[in-house]
Amino acid sequence: MKRRVFSGARPTGRQHLGNYLGALQNWVSLQDEYDCIYCIVDVHALTTLEDTSSLQEDIYEMVLDWLAAGLDPQKSILFVQSHVPEVMELHTLLSMITPLGWLLRVPTFKEKVKIQPGNVNYGLVGYPVLQTADIVLYKAEVVPVGEDQVPHIELAREIARRFNNLFGDTFPEPQAKLTSFPMVLGLDGKEKMSKQLRNDIEIALSPEETLERVMTAVTDPARRYRNDPGHPEICNIYRLHGHFNPEQVDDIAVQCRSAEIGCVDCKTLLAEKINLALKPFRERRAASAAKPKFVKEVLADGAQRASVIAKETMREVKQKMGLI
Ligand code: ADP
């Protein structure tokens, strides 16, 4: 039997280069080797969203990105978290065995408190417990994520271990799986690329919009004038050349250090390379966007398949916890 993969993303809008390079590319490549489940975690989105009026549209846009990136509903289960409500039941049960201290120490919780001090809700603290419920409900062993999520997966392992110790072997301890680009910085060159921080480049942008966004990126702050020598090792644009432009990246380092190439030329070249790499993705996306009914069918079918597994796990969990 194939080992199981689970991962998810919050439907906070269209996917950006961080999601794509840090997670989505891995999701696509794991589909043949593993039994994969990919989830649009709409309930998780509520931890940071106060206005939910665009949630349905955001879910739709996200599925378009996923299908265009190469997720295949014939091979993988694609579904919306709240369509399989057993996860919320399991979240409550797991919350009873999770010490609060574990959750308050999580780095992403501390970051969110800084970003949204006026909305430090109960769900935000429990985010990793709900994430654990997502993973263990499907008894997944491998969780492909970006680097920012690694502490959450560590916590999921601890919660799974604790459940197994208390109630008997039930859940595999899940393991994070990273890509070769597990942390993509945002256009500010400081924080991780994130929708919420508005420092992102969406993969579904047009070539012109992509160029416009890339042009706003912060590069080496020491290069104030065109003839100042640069330090590619600290430049986010240079790092992205490493992924999108591997043939020229070494030359760019030399040309940047000697000020032979300026930041504007360097960014223009990067935008060209990103657009070239994403051309097939954008064409496939336009094709799926013309079939909105298909997207609905994919999600309905995914929820039905996920639900069968979820119900079986819940029966086992409740029995082991003495609830039935
Ligand atoms: P966002 O932070 O933009 O809301 P999510 O939290 O929904 O994105 O993340 C979805 C997936 O994309 C996760 O596996 C996460 O680790 C990955 N990811 C998000 N941002 C980045 C980034 N800047 N670099 C690498 N991976 C990322």
Residues whose N, C-alpha, C, O or C-beta is under 5 A from the ligand:
A	BS01	ADP	G8 A9 R10 T12 G18 N19 G22 A23 P144 V145 G146 E147 D148 Q149 F181 P182 M183 V184 K192 M193 S194 K195
